Amino acid sequence: MDLTGKKVLVIGLARTGRECARFLARRGASVSISDLRGAAELKAEMDALVGLPIRYHLGGEQMDWLDGVDSVIPSPGVPMENSLLKEAVARHIPVLSEIELAYRFFHAPLIAITGTNGKSTTTTLTGAMLKADGRRTFLGGNLGAPFIGAVSGDWDWGVVEISSFQLEWIERFKPRIALHLNVTEDHLDRYPSFADYCAAKERIFAAQEKNDFAILNRDDPLVWRLSQRLEAQVVSFGFAEVAAGVFASGDEIVWRGGADEERFSLGKVKIQGVHNVENLMAAIAAAKCAGVSRRAVENTLEEFPGLEHRLEFVREKDGVRYYNDSKGTNVGAVVKSLASFSAPVILLAGGVDKGGDYAPLADGVKQKVRRLVLFGAAKEVIATALGQLTETVIVDDIHAAVRDAAAHARPGDIVLLSPACSSFDQFNNYAERGRVFKQLVHAL
């Protein structure tokens, strides 16, 4: 793909858009960037691109910005109904996602991981397994470093976390190994229906061929139904024993591939919870499909500490254990987090509602949650859905939530921040929310 002299419009100047603009300009494209925000708000982002021949369209959207444009690259946060994107489609101007652009310049085999929950843990685990086996591995995507930043590196493999947003504008994107971990309601503030969200996730397999691998969770009916209509070789993971694939058996995980069988003990694994057993199985499946040695897989399982903001142990005080699960931004994630504990839970939840149904949390709240502390924009909505199931209190913000939890916790209790919502009412992102929670807990 020759970019020299091509006129490209990048929509959105967040991290991914900035890195796309940098890449395109350095490849000789004529780059323009549009953003609804003004120059004052974008000073840091624009300063990062100083010296590159980039034109800026800021503070609105005008259709004549598309005149003469050869292609459009939207940032993942830009929805498909954006007026510039709709006009580009109407004018038959190619629209390419960042991962599609990066894929066309990335020359190593790729492992791509999607799903509603567990993506970051599984991606990090898989990358660590390849690195432990001596493979030069790029690790990033939705997880951290944008994929476009990897294209100039000398890699043996790429391992990328992929969101549904990133899959909306792909054409040739074809992972050698693609994983779909699970699907539950999420981002219904962006998609017209749950079916549309599912369809976006499934696009990760669209370009795969018979020599590629599709790794599916056979315990998730909506994921497993894909097994009958994919071109790639299907490899499954789940809890029941199978003749080929990955399964959990007692205190070990078993990989069966053809005539080969390898068993991995869970005895020294640091991360806990049934959801993490699923993540471990998925990562093992990906690593074995990539030819990673048994020793590298085993060493990674024993050494992996878990991710910040995902069931992260913060401290124990007066017999009460505090956990930061700020990355639990949807109902499905919180369901699995609650399932990880047998002790009574004081659950801190709230933030920006994402349009899903809170009903799947009902059983977990009734069985596990002794006190429900709600804060943020969605507090009333959650209270209406779940407040009658346990002792419930509504507070203004996370500061008040932590104070309330500490005042009512008893020795043996778990205080769990697992919001089931996005963070954008009171924080820049889930990571900031998690850091504030940890600071508050350490200050008790």
C-alpha positions in Angstrom: 0.0 0.0 0.0 1.7 3.1 -1.2 0.8 6.2 0.8 3.0 8.7 -1.0 0.9 11.7 -2.0 -2.4 10.2 -0.8 -4.8 12.5 0.9 -5.9 11.0 4.2 -8.3 12.4 6.8 -7.9 11.1 10.3 -11.0 11.6 12.5 -10.2 12.0 16.2 -7.0 13.1 17.8 -6.9 10.7 20.8 -3.9 8.4 21.1 -4.7 6.1 18.3 -5.6 9.0 15.9 -2.4 10.7 16.8 -0.2 7.7 16.1 -2.0 7.1 12.8 -1.4 10.6 11.7 2.3 10.3 12.6 2.6 7.1 10.7 0.8 8.4 7.6 2.8 11.7 7.5 6.1 9.8 7.8 5.0 7.6 4.9 4.5 10.5 2.6 0.7 11.0 2.9 -1.0 14.4 2.9 -2.6 14.2 6.3 -5.5 16.2 7.8 -7.0 15.6 11.2 -10.5 16.5 12.3 -11.7 16.7 15.9 -14.8 18.2 17.6 -12.6 19.7 20.3 -10.8 23.0 19.9 -7.1 23.7 19.7 -6.9 24.7 23.4 -8.2 21.3 24.5 -5.8 19.5 22.1 -2.6 21.3 22.8 -0.8 18.3 24.2 -1.8 16.1 21.3 -0.8 18.7 18.7 2.5 19.4 20.4 3.3 15.7 20.0 3.0 16.1 16.3 5.0 19.3 15.9 7.2 19.3 12.9 5.0 17.0 10.8 3.1 18.4 7.8 -0.4 17.9 9.2 -3.4 20.1 8.7 -6.0 20.5 11.4 -9.8 20.9 11.2 -11.0 21.5 14.7 -14.1 22.5 16.6 -16.7 21.0 14.4 -17.4 19.0 11.2 -17.7 20.2 7.6 -18.4 17.9 4.7 -16.0 19.8 2.4 -13.1 18.5 4.5 -13.6 15.2 2.5 -13.1 16.9 -0.8 -10.3 15.1 -2.7 -9.7 12.7 0.2 -8.4 9.2 -0.8 -9.2 7.5 2.5 -10.5 8.1 6.0 -9.1 6.7 9.2 -11.4 7.0 12.2 -10.2 6.7 15.8 -11.9 3.7 17.6 -14.0 6.1 19.7 -15.7 7.6 16.6 -19.1 5.9 16.1 -20.2 4.7 12.6 -23.0 7.3 12.6 -20.5 10.2 12.7 -21.5 12.6 9.9 -18.1 12.6 8.3 -18.0 8.8 8.2 -21.5 8.6 6.7 -20.6 11.2 4.1 -17.4 9.3 3.3 -19.4 6.1 2.7 -21.9 8.0 0.6 -19.0 9.3 -1.6 -17.4 5.8 -1.8 -14.3 7.0 0.0 -12.6 4.0 1.6 -12.8 4.0 5.4 -10.1 1.9 7.2 -9.7 1.3 10.9 -6.3 1.7 12.5 -5.9 -2.0 12.8 -6.7 -2.5 9.1 -4.1 0.2 8.2 -1.5 -1.4 10.5 -2.2 -4.9 9.3 -1.3 -3.9 5.7 2.2 -2.9 6.9 2.8 -5.6 9.6 4.9 -8.5 8.3 4.8 -11.0 11.2 2.0 -13.4 12.0 -0.7 -12.0 14.3 -2.7 -13.2 17.3 -5.8 -11.1 17.8 -8.0 -11.4 20.9 -11.6 -10.1 21.3 -14.5 -10.8 23.6 -16.5 -8.7 26.1 -14.4 -9.7 29.2 -10.9 -11.1 29.8 -9.3 -9.6 26.7 -6.5 -7.7 28.5 -5.5 -10.6 30.8 -5.6 -13.1 27.9 -3.7 -10.8 25.6 -1.0 -10.1 28.2 -0.7 -13.8 29.1 -0.4 -14.8 25.5 2.3 -12.2 24.8 4.2 -13.2 27.9 4.2 -16.9 26.8 5.6 -16.0 23.4 8.3 -13.8 24.9 9.2 -16.5 27.4 9.7 -18.8 24.4 12.2 -16.3 22.9 9.9 -14.8 20.3 10.2 -11.1 19.5 6.6 -10.1 20.3 4.7 -6.9 19.9 2.0 -6.6 22.6 -0.6 -3.9 22.3 -3.8 -2.9 20.5 -6.7 -1.9 22.6 -4.7 -3.0 25.6 -2.1 -0.2 25.3 0.3 0.7 22.5 -1.6 1.2 19.3 -1.0 -1.5 16.7 0.1 1.1 14.1 3.1 1.8 16.2 4.4 -1.7 15.7 4.7 -1.7 11.9 8.3 -0.6 11.8 9.6 -3.1 14.3 11.3 -6.4 13.7 8.9 -8.9 15.2 8.4 -12.6 15.2 4.7 -12.2 16.3 2.2 -9.6 17.2 -0.4 -10.1 20.0 -3.1 -7.5 20.0 -6.3 -6.9 22.0 -9.1 -6.0 19.7 -12.3 -4.2 20.6 -15.6 -4.3 18.7 -15.0 -0.6 17.8 -11.7 -1.5 16.0 -13.4 -4.2 14.0 -16.0 -1.9 12.4 -13.9 -0.8 9.4 -11.7 -3.8 8.5 -11.3 -5.4 5.1 -8.2 -7.6 4.9 -7.4 -7.8 8.6 -6.5 -11.5 9.0 -5.0 -12.8 12.2 -3.1 -16.1 12.0 -4.8 -16.9 15.3 -8.0 -15.2 16.3 -9.7 -15.6 19.7 -13.3 -14.9 20.8 -13.5 -15.3 24.6 -17.1 -14.5 25.4 -19.9 -12.1 24.7 -22.4 -10.4 27.0 -24.2 -7.1 26.8 -21.9 -4.1 26.5 -21.6 -0.8 24.5 -25.4 -0.7 23.9 -25.0 3.0 24.1 -23.1 2.7 20.8 -24.8 -0.2 19.0 -28.5 -0.3 17.9 -28.9 -3.8 19.4 -27.0 -6.6 21.1 -27.0 -8.5 17.8 -25.2 -5.6 16.2 -22.6 -5.7 18.9 -22.1 -9.5 18.5 -21.8 -9.1 14.7 -19.0 -6.5 15.2 -17.1 -8.9 17.4 -17.4 -11.8 14.9 -15.7 -9.7 12.2 -12.4 -10.8 13.7 -12.7 -14.0 11.8 -14.0 -12.6 8.5 -10.9 -12.8 6.4 -9.4 -16.0 7.9 -8.6 -19.0 5.7 -8.2 -22.7 6.3 -4.6 -22.5 7.5 -5.6 -20.0 10.2 -6.9 -20.8 13.7 -10.1 -19.6 15.4 -10.1 -20.2 19.1 -13.6 -20.2 20.6 -15.1 -20.5 24.1 -17.3 -23.6 23.7 -19.1 -22.8 27.1 -20.5 -19.5 25.6 -23.4 -20.5 23.3 -23.2 -17.2 21.3 -19.5 -17.7 20.7 -19.6 -21.4 20.1 -22.4 -21.2 17.4 -19.7 -19.6 15.2 -17.8 -22.9 15.0 -20.0 -24.3 12.3 -19.5 -21.4 9.8 -15.8 -20.4 10.1 -13.2 -21.0 7.4 -10.4 -21.3 9.9 -9.5 -24.4 12.0 -11.5 -24.2 15.2 -9.8 -24.9 18.5 -12.0 -24.7 21.6 -11.5 -24.2 25.3 -14.0 -24.8 28.2 -14.4 -26.7 31.4 -15.7 -30.1 30.0 -13.1 -32.7 28.8 -12.7 -32.9 25.1 -10.7 -35.1 22.7 -9.0 -32.1 21.2 -8.7 -28.6 22.5 -8.2 -27.2 26.1 -10.2 -28.0 29.2 -9.9 -27.5 33.0 -9.8 -30.6 35.1 -9.6 -30.1 38.9 -6.4 -28.3 39.7 -4.9 -28.4 36.2 -5.5 -27.3 32.6 -5.1 -29.8 29.8 -4.1 -29.1 26.2 -4.9 -31.8 23.6 -3.7 -31.2 20.1 -3.8 -34.2 17.8 -1.8 -37.0 19.4 -0.1 -34.5 21.9 -1.2 -33.8 25.4 0.2 -31.4 27.9 -1.0 -30.8 31.5 -0.4 -27.5 33.4 -0.8 -27.3 37.1 -2.8 -24.5 38.7 -1.1 -25.0 42.0 1.3 -22.1 41.7 -0.9 -19.7 39.6 -1.2 -16.3 41.3 -4.4 -15.1 39.6 -7.7 -16.4 41.0 -11.3 -16.8 39.9 -13.2 -18.9 37.5 -13.0 -16.2 34.9 -9.2 -16.3 35.1 -9.2 -20.1 34.5 -11.0 -19.3 31.3 -8.4 -16.7 30.4 -5.6 -19.2 31.2 -7.2 -21.8 28.9 -7.6 -19.3 26.1 -4.0 -18.1 26.4 -2.7 -21.7 26.4 -4.7 -22.5 23.3 -3.3 -19.5 21.5 0.3 -20.3 22.6 0.1 -23.9 21.6 -1.3 -23.0 18.2 1.7 -20.7 17.8 4.1 -23.5 18.7 5.2 -22.2 22.1 7.1 -24.7 24.2 5.6 -26.3 27.3 8.2 -24.8 29.5 7.5 -21.3 28.4 3.8 -21.7 29.0 4.3 -23.3 32.4 6.7 -20.6 33.6 4.4 -17.8 32.5 1.4 -19.4 34.3 3.4 -19.5 37.5 4.9 -16.0 37.3 2.0 -13.9 35.9 0.9 -11.5 38.6 -2.4 -10.4 37.1 -3.4 -6.9 35.7 -3.8 -3.7 37.6 -7.5 -2.8 38.0 -8.8 -6.3 37.4 -9.6 -8.0 40.8 -6.4 -6.4 42.1 -5.8 -7.0 45.8 -5.2 -3.6 47.4 -4.8 -4.2 51.1 -6.3 -5.9 54.2 -7.3 -3.6 57.1 -9.0 -4.8 60.3 -9.8 -8.2 58.8 -11.4 -6.6 55.7 -9.9 -7.2 52.2 -10.2 -4.5 49.6 -10.1 -5.3 45.8 -9.9 -2.9 42.8 -11.9 -4.2 39.9 -12.3 -0.8 38.1 -11.9 -2.6 34.8 -15.2 -4.3 35.4 -17.1 -1.9 33.3 -20.0 -4.1 32.3 -22.4 -6.4 34.0 -20.8 -9.6 32.7 -17.5 -8.7 34.2 -19.0 -8.1 37.6 -20.9 -11.4 37.5 -17.6 -13.2 37.2 -15.9 -11.1 39.7 -18.5 -11.8 42.4 -18.2 -15.5 41.6 -14.6 -15.3 42.6 -15.5 -14.7 46.3 -17.1 -16.9 49.0 -16.9 -14.2 51.7 -19.6 -11.5 52.1 -19.1 -8.6 49.7 -19.7 -4.9 50.0 -20.0 -4.0 46.3 -19.2 -0.5 45.1 -20.8 0.1 41.7 -21.8 3.0 39.4 -20.7 5.3 36.7 -22.1 5.9 33.2 -24.7 3.4 32.2 -23.9 1.6 28.9 -27.4 0.6 28.0 -27.3 -3.0 29.2 -29.5 -5.0 31.5 -28.5 -5.3 35.2 -30.7 -8.4 35.7 -27.8 -10.9 35.2 -26.3 -9.5 38.4 -29.4 -10.3 40.5 -28.4 -13.8 41.6 -24.8 -12.7 42.5 -26.1 -9.7 44.5 -28.6 -11.9 46.4 -26.1 -14.6 47.2 -22.8 -12.6 47.7 -23.5 -8.9 48.3 -24.2 -7.9 51.9 -24.3 -4.2 51.1 -24.5 -2.4 47.8 -23.0 1.1 47.6 -23.9 3.0 44.5 -22.4 6.2 43.1 -22.1 8.1 39.9 -24.6 8.9 37.1 -26.2 5.4 36.9 -26.7 5.0 40.7 -30.5 5.5 40.5 -30.9 3.1 37.6 -28.9 0.4 39.3 -30.8 1.0 42.6 -34.1 0.4 40.7 -32.8 -2.8 39.2 -31.0 -4.3 42.2 -31.6 -2.2 45.3 -34.4 -4.4 46.6 -32.1 -7.5 46.7 -29.8 -6.4 49.5 -29.0 -3.5 51.8 -28.4 -0.6 49.4 -27.2 2.9 49.9 -26.7 5.7 47.4 -23.8 8.2 47.7 -22.4 11.0 45.7 -19.0 9.8 44.6 -16.3 7.2 45.1 -14.9 9.0 48.1 -18.2 8.7 49.9 -18.5 5.1 48.7 -15.2 4.0 50.2 -16.0 5.8 53.5 -19.4 4.0 53.7 -17.9 0.6 52.9 -15.1 1.0 55.5 -17.7 2.1 58.1 -19.9 -0.9 57.6 -17.4 -3.6 56.8 -16.9 -6.5 59.3 -13.8 -8.7 59.7 -13.9 -11.3 56.9 -15.8 -9.1 54.4 -14.6 -8.2 50.9 -14.9 -4.6 49.8 -15.0 -4.8 46.0 -15.0 -1.9 43.5 -16.5 -3.4 40.4 -18.6 -0.7 38.8 -20.5 -2.4 35.9 -20.3 1.0 34.2 -17.9 3.2 32.4 -16.1 5.9 34.3 -16.6 9.0 32.2 -19.0 10.8 34.5 -16.3 11.5 37.2 -13.0 10.2 35.7 -11.0 10.2 32.5 -11.0 6.4 32.3 -11.2 3.2 34.4 -7.5 3.4 35.3 -7.9 6.8 37.0 -11.0 5.5 38.9 -9.0 2.5 40.1 -6.0 4.6 41.2 -8.3 6.9 43.2 -9.9 3.9 44.8 -6.6 2.5 45.8 -5.4 5.9 47.2 -8.6 6.2 49.3 -8.2 2.6 50.6 -4.6 3.1 51.6 -5.6 6.3 53.4 -8.1 4.6 55.6 
